[in-house]
């Protein structure tokens, strides 16, 4: 049996999140996680995260506040432990009913089958416009 590549591990994460299983998704993370999602102050679904338990909390908060409508993975660049995913996603903010339509880049690292690095880059202006009242 061939070991899973880092890109395959993260794609399995995407599938678990699409199924709405945050605890199973968080189980893919290491005990210590480097987490970063630059975001406007006041966005309630991006907590401080440094562990698999923190990732579970993040995924639960995300699901409570945002509903994914579209996820289009366009490119995967992988080398060694690193994998970068580039695409577009559309999510509805439940509080306002407005969509966040944004390109994204997700940089991950996977060591010993566990995700240790999760840094997401997206259009923070689109996030703010969809969440905050004008």
C-alpha positions in Angstrom: 0.0 0.0 0.0 1.4 3.4 -1.0 1.5 6.2 1.6 -0.8 9.1 1.0 0.9 12.3 -0.4 0.6 15.6 1.4 -1.7 16.8 -1.4 -3.9 13.7 -1.1 -4.2 14.3 2.7 -5.4 17.8 2.3 -7.8 16.8 -0.5 -9.2 14.3 2.0 -9.6 17.2 4.4 -11.6 19.1 1.8 -13.9 16.0 1.3 -14.5 15.7 5.1 -15.3 19.4 5.4 -17.8 19.1 2.4 -19.5 16.2 4.3 -19.8 18.5 7.4 -17.6 16.4 9.7 -15.4 18.9 11.6 -14.1 16.4 14.2 -13.0 13.9 11.5 -11.4 16.8 9.6 -9.6 18.0 12.7 -8.2 14.5 13.2 -6.0 15.0 10.1 -4.1 17.7 12.0 -1.0 17.3 14.2 -1.0 18.2 17.9 0.8 21.4 17.0 -0.4 23.5 14.0 0.8 26.7 12.4 -2.4 28.4 11.5 -3.0 31.7 9.7 -6.0 33.3 8.0 -5.5 37.1 7.7 -9.0 38.5 8.3 -10.7 41.8 9.3 -11.2 42.3 13.0 -14.5 41.1 14.3 -14.9 38.1 12.0 -16.3 35.5 14.5 -15.2 32.3 12.7 -11.4 32.7 12.8 -10.2 31.9 16.4 -6.6 31.6 17.6 -5.5 28.1 16.6 -2.4 26.1 17.4 -3.6 22.5 17.6 -5.9 19.9 16.2 -8.5 20.9 18.8 -8.2 24.5 17.7 -8.8 23.3 14.1 -12.0 21.5 15.2 -13.2 24.7 16.9 -12.4 26.7 13.7 -14.3 24.2 11.4 -17.3 24.3 13.8 -17.3 28.1 13.9 -16.9 28.3 10.2 -19.9 25.9 9.7 -22.0 27.9 12.2 -21.4 31.2 10.4 -20.8 30.4 6.7 -22.3 28.0 4.2 -20.1 26.9 1.3 -21.8 27.2 -2.1 -19.0 26.6 -4.6 -15.5 25.3 -4.3 -13.4 25.2 -7.4 -9.9 23.8 -7.0 -7.9 24.9 -10.0 -4.3 24.1 -9.3 -2.3 22.0 -6.9 1.5 22.6 -6.5 3.2 20.1 -4.3 6.8 19.3 -3.4 8.0 17.4 -0.4 5.9 18.2 2.7 4.4 21.3 1.1 1.2 21.6 -1.0 -0.4 24.8 -2.3 -4.0 24.8 -3.4 -5.2 27.6 -5.7 -8.9 28.1 -6.6 -12.1 30.0 -6.0 -14.8 29.6 -3.5 -18.2 31.2 -2.9 -19.6 31.1 0.6 -22.8 32.6 2.1 -22.5 34.4 5.4 -25.5 33.2 7.3 -25.9 36.4 9.3 -26.3 38.6 6.3 -27.2 36.3 3.4 -24.4 37.8 1.4 -21.8 35.9 -0.5 -18.1 35.9 -0.1 -16.8 35.3 -3.7 -13.0 35.0 -3.5 -10.0 33.5 -5.1 -7.9 31.6 -2.5 -4.5 30.1 -2.0 -4.0 27.6 0.8 -0.4 26.6 1.8 -0.2 23.4 3.8 2.5 21.2 5.2 2.0 17.5 6.0 4.5 15.6 8.1 4.1 12.0 9.1 0.5 12.0 7.7 -0.7 14.9 9.7 -1.3 18.5 8.6 1.1 20.8 10.5 0.7 24.1 8.6 -2.6 25.7 7.3 -2.2 29.2 5.9 -5.2 30.5 3.9 -5.0 33.6 1.8 -8.3 35.1 0.4 -9.9 38.5 -0.4 -10.4 40.0 3.1 -12.3 42.9 1.6 -14.8 40.5 0.2 -15.1 38.8 3.6 -15.7 42.2 5.3 -18.3 43.3 2.8 -20.2 40.1 3.1 -20.2 40.0 6.9 -20.5 43.6 8.1 -23.5 45.8 7.5 -22.9 48.6 5.1 
